[in-house]
Amino acid sequence: MTEEACCEPGDCKTARLNIGAVLLAAGKGARLGGRAKGAIEIAGEPLLLRGLRILSEVGVDEVAVVTGHYHSEVSPLMAQAERLFDDDRLVEVTQPMADHAQADSLRLGVASLSQEVDAVMVLPVDMPALTRGDLVALIGSYKHADPGIEFVGPMVGTRPGNPVLFSRRIASQIVQGEGDFGSGAWRHQRSDWLLEWQTDNLHYLADIDTPEDLDGWIQ
């Protein structure tokens, strides 16, 4: 991981986290009128490549991109992204079900990461405002959280944001289909291992769900 995400021994969970990331790009984009979000260009850069670029800049150790709907439009972008990562650090997995929920894609992506990762970051593809610094801040909040905290998600006021970061143990539960991960319901459980990280950074909320959202970015 990057130098900014490190801390002195004893001050956080570990001096260095091996972080895997899941970039969710399998959605149907129904509220957007049926579009491949990953292929939408903001400032001349497809959202899928933007997400992979900032993950590369923050130094994640491996990335799984989950594609599904509009695979033929999104998958060709993966070839362009290979320059961002060393061999075997970037994989694409395709959601085989025509009708699937985000929890299905989450499970598929997490299962595609190696057993070597200490923590997993999940990033939706439709968040154009996020920067390298935003991801570094999230990693820092996770590393400096109390030892019992295993799942950190940004909370802007009363609104939950993304991405989120969680432990290997939580990742194993997701792969096994345990809990409500991926549905949003987990953030209402108030489990002891959950930290709602308070921040005023609106980047964690900015996504492209509707034509109105997209208009705000392309005007």
C-alpha positions as CSV (number, residue, x, y, z in Angstrom):
1,M,0.0,0.0,0.0
2,T,0.9,3.6,-0.3
3,E,3.0,5.5,2.2
4,E,0.1,7.7,3.2
5,A,-1.9,4.6,4.2
6,C,0.8,3.3,6.5
7,C,1.2,4.0,10.2
8,E,3.6,3.2,13.0
9,P,3.6,-0.3,14.4
10,G,1.1,-0.7,17.1
11,D,-0.9,2.3,16.1
12,C,-3.3,0.4,13.8
13,K,-4.3,-3.1,12.7
14,T,-1.1,-3.7,10.7
15,A,1.9,-1.8,9.4
16,R,0.9,-2.8,5.8
17,L,-2.4,-4.0,4.4
18,N,-2.6,-6.2,1.4
19,I,-5.7,-4.8,-0.1
20,G,-7.9,-6.3,-2.8
21,A,-10.5,-4.3,-4.6
22,V,-13.8,-5.1,-6.3
23,L,-15.0,-2.7,-9.0
24,L,-18.7,-3.3,-9.6
25,A,-19.6,-2.8,-13.3
26,A,-22.3,-5.4,-13.9
27,G,-25.4,-3.3,-13.4
28,K,-28.3,-2.8,-15.9
29,G,-28.4,0.9,-15.4
30,A,-32.2,0.8,-15.5
31,R,-32.7,4.2,-13.8
32,L,-30.3,5.7,-16.4
33,G,-32.4,4.4,-19.2
34,G,-30.4,1.2,-19.8
35,R,-26.8,2.2,-20.3
36,A,-23.4,0.7,-19.6
37,K,-22.2,2.9,-16.8
38,G,-18.6,1.8,-17.1
39,A,-18.5,3.0,-20.7
40,I,-19.8,6.5,-19.9
41,E,-17.1,9.1,-20.5
42,I,-16.5,11.9,-18.0
43,A,-13.9,14.5,-19.2
44,G,-12.9,12.0,-21.9
45,E,-12.3,9.1,-19.6
46,P,-14.7,6.0,-19.3
47,L,-15.9,5.5,-15.8
48,L,-14.5,2.0,-15.7
49,L,-11.0,3.3,-16.6
50,R,-11.3,6.1,-14.1
51,G,-12.1,3.7,-11.3
52,L,-9.2,1.5,-12.2
53,R,-6.9,4.4,-12.4
54,I,-7.5,5.7,-8.9
55,L,-7.3,2.2,-7.5
56,S,-3.9,1.9,-9.2
57,E,-2.8,5.3,-7.9
58,V,-3.6,4.3,-4.3
59,G,-1.6,1.1,-4.7
60,V,-4.2,-1.7,-4.2
61,D,-2.6,-5.1,-4.6
62,E,-5.2,-6.7,-6.8
63,V,-8.5,-5.8,-8.5
64,A,-11.5,-7.9,-9.7
65,V,-13.8,-6.1,-12.1
66,V,-17.3,-7.6,-12.2
67,T,-19.1,-7.2,-15.5
68,G,-22.5,-8.5,-16.6
69,H,-25.0,-6.4,-18.5
70,Y,-23.4,-4.7,-21.5
71,H,-20.4,-6.9,-21.2
72,S,-19.6,-6.3,-24.9
73,E,-19.3,-2.6,-24.3
74,V,-17.4,-2.7,-21.0
75,S,-15.0,-5.6,-21.5
76,P,-12.9,-4.0,-24.3
77,L,-11.9,-1.3,-21.8
78,M,-10.1,-3.9,-19.8
79,A,-7.3,-4.2,-22.4
80,Q,-6.6,-0.5,-21.9
81,A,-6.5,-0.9,-18.2
82,E,-3.8,-3.6,-18.2
83,R,-1.1,-0.9,-18.4
84,L,-2.1,0.3,-14.9
85,F,-1.4,-3.0,-13.2
86,D,1.3,-5.7,-13.1
87,D,0.6,-9.2,-14.4
88,D,-2.1,-11.1,-12.5
89,R,-3.2,-8.1,-10.4
90,L,-6.2,-7.3,-12.6
91,V,-8.9,-9.8,-13.5
92,E,-12.4,-9.6,-15.0
93,V,-15.2,-11.8,-13.9
94,T,-18.5,-11.9,-15.6
95,Q,-21.9,-12.2,-13.8
96,P,-23.4,-15.2,-15.7
97,M,-27.0,-14.6,-14.6
98,A,-29.2,-12.3,-16.7
99,D,-31.2,-11.3,-13.6
100,H,-28.9,-10.6,-10.7
101,A,-28.6,-8.4,-7.6
102,Q,-25.7,-6.3,-6.5
103,A,-25.1,-8.9,-3.7
104,D,-24.5,-11.5,-6.4
105,S,-21.9,-9.4,-8.1
106,L,-20.3,-8.6,-4.8
107,R,-20.0,-12.3,-3.9
108,L,-18.5,-13.1,-7.3
109,G,-16.0,-10.3,-7.2
110,V,-14.8,-11.0,-3.6
111,A,-14.5,-14.7,-4.4
112,S,-12.2,-13.8,-7.3
113,L,-9.6,-12.2,-5.0
114,S,-6.8,-14.3,-3.6
115,Q,-6.5,-15.5,-0.1
116,E,-3.6,-13.2,0.4
117,V,-5.6,-10.0,0.8
118,D,-6.1,-8.7,4.4
119,A,-8.9,-6.3,3.5
120,V,-11.3,-5.7,0.5
121,M,-12.4,-2.4,-0.9
122,V,-15.7,-2.3,-2.9
123,L,-16.1,0.5,-5.4
124,P,-19.2,1.0,-7.6
125,V,-18.2,2.0,-11.1
126,D,-20.5,5.1,-11.3
127,M,-18.7,7.4,-8.8
128,P,-16.8,10.0,-10.9
129,A,-15.9,12.4,-8.1
130,L,-13.7,10.0,-6.2
131,T,-10.0,10.7,-6.1
132,R,-6.9,8.9,-4.9
133,G,-6.9,11.0,-1.7
134,D,-10.5,9.9,-1.0
135,L,-9.5,6.3,-1.1
136,V,-6.3,6.9,1.0
137,A,-8.5,8.6,3.6
138,L,-10.9,5.6,3.7
139,I,-7.9,3.2,4.1
140,G,-6.6,5.4,6.9
141,S,-9.9,5.4,8.8
142,Y,-9.9,1.6,8.6
143,K,-6.3,1.2,9.8
144,H,-6.7,3.6,12.7
145,A,-10.1,2.3,13.8
146,D,-10.5,0.3,17.1
147,P,-9.1,-3.3,16.8
148,G,-12.6,-4.8,16.7
149,I,-13.7,-2.8,13.7
150,E,-13.8,-4.9,10.6
151,F,-16.1,-2.9,8.2
152,V,-15.7,0.8,7.5
153,G,-18.1,2.9,5.3
154,P,-18.2,6.7,4.9
155,M,-21.2,8.5,6.3
156,V,-21.9,12.0,5.1
157,G,-24.4,13.4,7.6
158,T,-27.1,10.7,7.7
159,R,-26.3,9.4,4.2
160,P,-24.2,6.3,3.7
161,G,-21.5,6.5,1.0
162,N,-19.1,4.5,-1.0
163,P,-16.6,2.8,-1.3
164,V,-16.4,0.6,1.7
165,L,-13.5,-1.4,3.2
166,F,-13.8,-4.7,5.2
167,S,-11.7,-7.5,6.7
168,R,-10.8,-10.9,5.3
169,R,-13.2,-12.5,7.8
170,I,-16.1,-10.4,6.4
171,A,-15.0,-11.2,2.9
172,S,-15.2,-14.9,3.7
173,Q,-18.8,-14.5,5.0
174,I,-19.8,-12.7,1.8
175,V,-18.4,-15.5,-0.3
176,Q,-20.3,-18.0,1.7
177,G,-23.5,-16.1,1.3
178,E,-23.9,-15.1,4.9
179,G,-25.6,-11.9,6.1
180,D,-27.1,-9.0,4.1
181,F,-23.9,-7.7,2.5
182,G,-24.5,-6.0,-0.8
183,S,-28.1,-5.1,0.0
184,G,-27.5,-2.1,2.2
185,A,-29.3,-3.7,5.1
186,W,-26.0,-4.4,6.9
187,R,-25.5,-0.7,7.6
188,H,-28.7,-0.8,9.7
189,Q,-27.5,-3.6,11.9
190,R,-25.2,-1.4,14.0
191,S,-22.9,-4.4,14.6
192,D,-19.9,-4.0,16.9
193,W,-17.6,-4.6,14.0
194,L,-19.1,-1.8,11.9
195,L,-17.8,1.8,11.8
196,E,-19.8,4.5,10.1
197,W,-17.0,6.9,9.4
198,Q,-18.3,10.4,9.7
199,T,-17.0,12.8,6.9
200,D,-18.3,15.9,5.1
201,N,-16.7,14.8,1.8
202,L,-19.5,14.7,-0.8
203,H,-17.3,12.7,-3.2
204,Y,-18.5,9.6,-1.3
205,L,-22.1,10.3,-2.3
206,A,-21.7,11.5,-5.9
207,D,-22.8,8.8,-8.3
208,I,-24.6,8.6,-11.7
209,D,-27.9,6.8,-11.3
210,T,-30.2,8.9,-13.4
211,P,-30.1,11.0,-16.6
212,E,-30.2,14.1,-14.3
213,D,-27.1,12.9,-12.5
214,L,-25.3,12.4,-15.8
215,D,-26.4,15.9,-17.1
216,G,-24.6,17.4,-14.1
217,W,-21.4,15.9,-15.2
218,I,-21.4,16.4,-18.9
219,Q,-22.6,20.0,-19.1
